[in-house]
Amino acid sequence: MLRWIAAALVLTASPAAAEEAGFDKALSDFRALHRSEAGRANIAGSSFYVVRDGRTVVADHLGEQDADAHVPVDARTIYHWASITKTMTGIAIMQLRDRGLLSLDDPIVRYVPELAAVHNPHGDTGAITLRQLMSHSAGFRSGTWPWRDHDWQPFEPKGWPQLAAMLPYTQVEFEPGSRFGYSNPGIVYLGQVIERLSGEDYEVYIDKNILKPLGMHDSYFDRTPPHLLPHRSHSYHVREGKRIAAPFDVDTGVTVSNGGLNAPMPDMAKYVAFLLGDPVRQADHDLVLRRSSIEEMWMPQIAAGDDFTQGRMAKTTQSGLSFFIDRGAGVRFVGHNGDQNGFRAYLSLCPDQRVGSLLAFNTETRGVQNSPANRDTAESRIALATDRLCEALARR
């Protein structure tokens, strides 16, 4: 699910006017690519934002949020952000750490003792830490719900007891801490830590401690409240060239901490401004999570580039704490992607230049595959161009 740079945009040292012209051309090229690739691939709708120094400097919307009713995408369109939710789960864990309620090197079984039932041929399951779960190095499998072959099966497990019942039949797949292996259930286990330490449902905790403080008032988890339904994007799959509707407004159940976030682009721009460090709102942002703790999340923990579970990783990609890190043409990139139920979303930051981009699609042109072949999609080609655009903006 994470995309990084395939080729850097080369910008030579030049006066400010030339740099401005270089960015304007990069933006023009990106917009042309965005439209041509989306049209060619039969993508219904998409949005793209660039945020710099706390301000949205580029905002593009194209296509339709409801292709049957011909409702156009606009600034109020609500996308599903899927696994980008994991970054908020990580922030919540860091909040609890900063409040003295846990240590990142605590064993997960201290907070979720049911995990002691997992079969671990590599040693003691009690040695698996929160840090390993946050960096996807704990050894758990990729998929949370391995069965979805019939319409009567749930989109995701509804409650924790369903997952807990599976734990005695779950195996740790590699020695924890030895390598990277992207794991959705690992993040669900972190969601349980948040609920058990806070005494609140995950959604309530995140709303109180992240969404509301950042002013993300049209953001929520799972089912859409009635007053926002007119803005909720439908989603689609493209199969054999034909666009078909995906289930509308799904509930991610107990996996909400892994991928349940829905939000419009302006709300997500506020989240990007918080992550980058908006000087105007720094005091307010520190109440959510202090700057040093955010930077700690961006420290590499383990190499991630050899694992293709996320679809488009460069060999140099590192897994941090709920974020991924890479470098291109001297620019540090931090980010995460999301892919679920016909939605694809990309969050990419150039934190040293306080520049970030958001890219969302309501159409998935190819199903999720654990293969490098999944890197060559219209969405991924557009996403690569956003990274090059961010590099150009970072050099202005």
C-alpha positions, 0 to 999 in steps of 0.5 A: 500500500505504500508508494515511493519514488521511481525517479527523482525530478531533477532541478538544477540550482537556479534563481527563485524565478526559475524555481517557481517556473519549475514547480509550475511546470511540474504541477501542470505536468502532474495535472495532465497526467492525473486527468489522462491516467484517471480517464484512461483507467475508468476511475470515477473520481479523485482529489489531490491536495498539496499542503505547505506551512499549514496552508493548502496551496494546491487543491484539485478535484476531478470526476464524480463521487457517485457515477450513477447519480452523476454527483461531482467530486468537490471539497466536501466529498468524503473518501475512505482512507483505509490503512492511513488510519494506522498512523492515527493508531500509532499516534494514540499509542504514542499519546498513551506512552507520553502519559506514562501508561505504557512503554513501546517495549512492553510485551503486547500480552501485558495488555492483550493477554489473549494473545498468549494463545497464539502458536509461536514456533520461534519462541515466547509470544510474550516477548513480542512488543508494541514497538514490533507491532507498530513497525510490522516486525512482530511476525503476524500474518498480513490479513485480518480476516482470511475468509471473504468468499461469500456474500454472507460473510462479514466485510470485517469481523464485527467484534473482538470475540471473533478474533480472539476465538481465532488466536489458538489457530494463529501462528507467528510466521517469522521470528519477531524483530527479524524482518518486516512483514506488513500485518493488519491484525498487528494493528488491530491488537494495538487498537485493543491496547488503546481501548483497554488503557483508555476505557473508551471505544477506539473511535471515541478515543481518536475523536476526542484526542485527535480529530476534535483537537485538530478541527476535523469535524467532518471526519469519522469512522465506519458508518456515515452519519445522516447529515454527511451522507450527501457527501459520502463518496461511493467506490468502485472496482475496475475488472476487465475494463468494466467499472462496478460498484463496491459495497457502500458505506461499509463497517470495518468492525473490530478492525477499525484501528487498522482502516476505518477512517473516512474524511474529506480532503480539507480535514485531512489537510489539517492532519497533514499540517499537524504532522508537518508542524504548523508554526501558527498552531504549534501550541495546539498541536503539541496538546495532541502529540509533541513534536519530538514524539512525532519525529520519533515515529519517523525514525527507521526501525527495520528495512521494509523494501523487500516486502511487496505486501504493500504493493509499491515499495522501493528497496530503500524503504524503512518502516518506522512507528506506524509510518514509512520512510524513504529518501529521494534526490536528497529529500526525506519522505514520510508517509502511508497508503491505504487501499480498501473496498474500492478506495485508494489513498496516499499520504506523503510528507516532505517533513524537512521542507514542511510540504505534504500531499494527499491523493485519493481515488474512489476507484480501485483498478486492480485488486490488492496483490502481494506482488510487485506487479501491483505497482503498475496501476493508474493510481500508482503512476499518479502517486509517483508523480505526486512525489516528484511534484512534492520534490519540486515544491520542496526546492522552491 
